[in-house]
Amino acid sequence: MASCLPDARRRRRVYSPEEAATAGYEDKDLGPDGAPFYLAHGIVDVVVVDPRTGVVFHFQRDRSPVTLQAPVTLDLTCGCSLDVP
């Protein structure tokens, strides 16, 4: 569940794609058509969750990817927090 406060400087909401890794599609979800594609098109946070293992991948522009284990709360660039159960 994400909770966001509007960024007063931009006066718009910024959303982060959240995607569940799908069996057989791991290469797509974690490959060049996944997070790198979104990051290259202006998305600043991308979260991919593997529901089978509970592994959470957090990708951010200009930062190294982070791999975590659910449950976890992520602090997103836009000021939101994202709870991954």
C-alpha positions in Angstrom: 0.0 0.0 0.0 1.4 3.4 -1.0 0.9 6.6 1.0 1.8 9.8 -0.7 1.8 13.5 0.1 1.6 15.7 -2.9 4.9 17.4 -3.8 4.1 21.1 -3.3 6.8 22.2 -5.7 5.5 20.2 -8.6 1.9 20.1 -7.6 1.4 16.8 -9.2 1.5 13.2 -8.1 4.3 10.9 -9.1 3.6 7.2 -9.2 5.9 4.2 -9.2 5.2 1.2 -11.2 4.8 -1.9 -9.0 5.0 -5.2 -10.8 4.7 -8.8 -9.7 7.3 -11.0 -11.3 5.5 -13.6 -13.3 6.6 -17.2 -13.6 8.4 -17.6 -17.0 8.7 -13.8 -17.4 11.5 -13.1 -15.0 13.9 -12.1 -17.8 11.3 -9.5 -19.0 10.4 -8.2 -15.5 14.0 -7.8 -14.4 15.6 -7.4 -17.8 15.9 -4.4 -20.2 12.2 -4.3 -20.9 11.4 -4.0 -17.2 12.9 -1.5 -14.7 15.5 0.0 -17.1 12.7 0.8 -19.6 10.7 2.6 -17.0 13.7 4.5 -15.6 14.7 5.6 -19.1 11.3 7.1 -19.6 11.2 9.3 -16.5 9.9 7.0 -13.8 12.1 7.6 -10.7 11.2 4.4 -8.6 10.4 1.0 -9.9 9.4 -1.9 -7.6 9.3 -5.5 -8.7 8.0 -8.1 -6.3 8.4 -11.9 -6.7 5.4 -13.3 -4.9 6.8 -16.8 -4.8 9.9 -15.9 -2.9 9.0 -12.5 -1.3 12.0 -10.9 -2.9 11.5 -7.2 -3.5 13.7 -5.3 -6.1 13.7 -1.5 -5.8 15.2 0.3 -8.7 15.8 4.1 -8.6 17.3 6.5 -11.1 21.0 7.3 -10.5 21.2 4.6 -7.7 22.2 1.0 -7.6 19.3 -1.5 -7.4 18.4 -2.8 -3.9 17.2 -6.3 -3.2 15.1 -6.8 0.0 12.9 -9.4 1.6 9.2 -8.8 2.2 7.6 -7.6 4.4 9.3 -4.2 3.9 8.5 -0.5 3.7 10.2 1.4 1.0 10.7 5.2 1.0 10.2 6.4 -2.6 11.8 9.4 -4.2 8.4 11.3 -4.4 8.1 11.2 -0.6 5.7 8.2 -0.6 6.2 5.1 1.5 5.3 1.8 0.0 4.4 -1.2 2.2 5.1 -4.6 0.6 3.5 -7.2 2.7 
